[in-house]
Amino acid sequence: MKILKKLLIASTILGVWSTGSFGDVMISKGIKSIDMELNGDKFTIIRNQIAGNTITPLYAVTKRGIPQPISLAKGLETVGEQEFIEYMKKAQSDKSIAIIDTRTPDWYEKLRIPGAINVPFTGFSTKSSATEIMEFEFNVQVNDDGTLDFEDAKTIVAYCNGYWCAQTPEMIKNTKYSLLNMGYPASKIKYYRGGMQAWTSLGLTVIGSEK
């Protein structure tokens, strides 16, 4: 009888999990969904409510890249999903905040966070292209003598494929003409290290050709 009772309890618990009877899947306490309009995209941030939903095959592979450090540089903030979403909300009305997908265009087209602008890390391979991107995308002022003025530069909130992906770290720090190497203030750079792998693992809203 004891064994039967334990089996009944276990099956009840499994049933609750599988049917979602514990309630809605929340983004944060008391928040199930957030309506947004950002950079031409109108969307609702919500976690997938379907019981048993699995991660997209794009991010199911574990044998990729090298885990990136939590801290890329002194004064540079690494953010999680809730902080990233807060920056998204602010960026709707605050044009000094830029939500940036640093991946190559093929990755961006496959699947991305809605409202993000694609600024590939490859654009920082030369000084001229890096300067051009910072001037036209990030509001950095280029002086007559070629020096850069970052006083009105945007706050960049950047992500790539995930914990193991080097594309955002390359753009921020690791290439010769990276943001930091070009003088961009660390305080104006936010790094969402979890990127697409973490975002999709939580079932958060995405757009793209492989949705």
C-alpha positions in Angstrom: 0.0 0.0 0.0 2.9 2.4 0.8 4.4 1.8 -2.6 1.1 2.3 -4.3 0.5 5.6 -2.4 4.0 6.9 -3.4 3.3 6.0 -7.0 0.0 7.9 -6.9 1.7 11.0 -5.4 4.4 10.9 -8.0 2.0 10.5 -10.9 -0.1 13.4 -9.6 3.0 15.6 -9.4 4.0 14.7 -12.9 0.5 15.4 -14.1 0.5 18.8 -12.6 3.8 19.7 -14.3 2.7 18.3 -17.7 -0.6 20.1 -17.7 0.7 23.4 -16.4 -1.7 23.3 -13.5 0.8 25.2 -11.3 -0.3 28.4 -13.3 1.0 30.6 -16.0 4.6 30.7 -17.1 5.8 34.0 -15.8 8.6 36.4 -17.0 8.9 37.9 -13.5 6.8 38.0 -10.4 3.2 39.0 -11.4 4.3 39.6 -15.1 3.1 37.1 -17.7 3.5 39.3 -20.8 4.8 42.7 -22.0 3.6 44.5 -25.1 6.3 46.5 -26.9 7.0 48.4 -30.1 10.7 48.8 -30.8 12.6 49.6 -34.0 9.7 48.9 -36.3 8.7 45.6 -34.5 5.4 45.4 -32.6 5.4 42.4 -30.4 4.5 40.8 -27.0 7.2 39.4 -24.9 5.9 36.2 -23.3 7.2 32.8 -22.4 5.9 29.8 -24.3 2.8 28.6 -22.3 2.6 25.2 -24.0 3.4 22.3 -21.6 6.3 20.2 -22.7 7.6 22.7 -25.2 11.3 22.1 -26.0 14.2 24.4 -27.0 14.7 25.2 -30.6 17.2 22.8 -32.4 19.3 25.9 -33.3 20.4 26.0 -29.6 20.1 22.4 -28.6 23.8 21.5 -29.4 26.1 21.7 -26.4 29.4 21.2 -28.2 30.1 24.8 -29.3 32.6 27.5 -28.7 34.2 28.4 -25.4 32.3 29.7 -22.3 32.7 33.4 -22.1 33.6 35.2 -18.9 30.9 36.9 -16.9 32.9 40.1 -16.7 34.4 41.3 -20.0 35.9 44.5 -18.5 35.9 46.7 -15.5 32.9 48.9 -15.3 31.0 46.9 -18.0 27.7 45.4 -16.8 26.7 41.9 -17.6 22.9 41.5 -17.6 20.3 38.7 -17.3 16.9 38.3 -19.0 15.0 40.6 -16.6 17.5 43.4 -16.9 17.7 42.9 -20.7 13.9 43.2 -21.0 14.0 46.4 -18.8 16.4 47.9 -21.3 14.1 46.9 -24.1 11.2 48.7 -22.4 13.3 51.8 -21.9 14.6 51.8 -25.5 11.1 52.2 -26.8 11.1 55.9 -25.7 14.8 56.5 -24.9 16.8 56.8 -28.1 20.0 56.8 -26.2 19.6 53.0 -25.6 20.4 50.6 -28.5 19.4 46.9 -28.4 22.1 45.3 -30.5 22.3 41.8 -32.1 26.1 41.5 -32.8 25.8 38.3 -34.9 26.4 37.9 -38.6 23.2 38.5 -40.7 22.6 34.8 -41.4 22.2 34.1 -37.7 20.1 37.3 -37.3 17.7 36.2 -40.0 17.3 32.7 -38.6 16.2 33.7 -35.1 16.5 36.9 -33.1 15.0 38.8 -30.2 12.3 41.2 -31.5 13.2 44.9 -31.6 17.0 44.2 -31.9 19.1 45.9 -34.5 21.7 43.8 -36.4 25.2 45.4 -36.1 27.5 42.5 -37.0 30.8 42.2 -35.0 32.6 41.8 -38.3 32.2 45.5 -38.9 34.9 46.1 -36.3 37.7 44.5 -38.3 39.0 47.8 -39.6 39.3 51.2 -38.1 37.3 52.9 -40.8 34.3 50.6 -40.6 34.4 50.6 -36.8 34.4 54.4 -36.8 31.5 54.5 -39.3 29.4 52.1 -37.3 30.0 54.1 -34.1 29.2 57.3 -35.8 26.0 56.3 -37.6 24.6 53.6 -35.3 25.8 54.6 -31.8 25.9 58.4 -32.0 29.6 58.8 -31.5 30.9 62.2 -32.8 33.9 62.2 -35.1 35.9 65.4 -34.7 37.7 67.2 -37.5 41.0 65.8 -36.4 39.7 62.2 -36.4 39.3 61.8 -32.6 36.1 60.4 -31.2 33.7 62.1 -28.8 31.7 59.6 -26.7 29.8 62.2 -24.6 26.5 61.5 -26.4 27.2 57.9 -27.3 24.4 55.5 -26.9 24.1 52.8 -24.2 24.6 49.5 -26.1 22.8 46.4 -24.8 24.4 43.6 -26.9 23.9 39.9 -27.3 24.9 37.0 -29.6 24.2 33.2 -29.6 24.9 32.3 -26.0 27.3 31.7 -23.2 29.8 30.1 -25.6 29.5 32.6 -28.4 32.4 35.0 -29.0 30.7 37.4 -31.4 29.7 40.0 -28.8 33.0 39.8 -26.9 34.8 40.3 -30.2 32.9 43.4 -30.9 33.2 44.7 -27.3 36.7 43.9 -26.4 38.7 41.3 -28.4 39.2 42.7 -31.9 41.8 45.3 -32.6 39.2 47.9 -33.3 36.6 46.8 -30.7 34.4 49.3 -28.9 36.7 49.3 -25.8 39.9 49.5 -27.9 38.4 52.5 -29.7 37.7 54.3 -26.5 34.0 53.5 -26.0 33.1 53.9 -22.3 32.6 50.6 -20.5 29.8 52.1 -18.5 27.8 52.5 -21.7 28.1 48.9 -22.7 25.8 46.1 -21.3 26.5 42.5 -22.2 23.7 39.9 -22.2 25.9 36.9 -21.9 23.1 34.3 -22.1 22.1 35.5 -25.5 19.9 33.4 -27.8 20.5 30.1 -26.1 19.4 31.4 -22.7 16.5 33.4 -24.2 15.1 30.5 -26.1 15.6 28.1 -23.2 13.2 30.2 -21.3 10.7 30.1 -24.2 10.8 33.9 -24.6 9.4 35.5 -27.8 11.5 35.3 -30.9 11.1 36.2 -34.6 12.9 34.9 -37.7 12.8 32.4 -40.5 13.3 29.4 -38.3 10.8 30.4 -35.6 
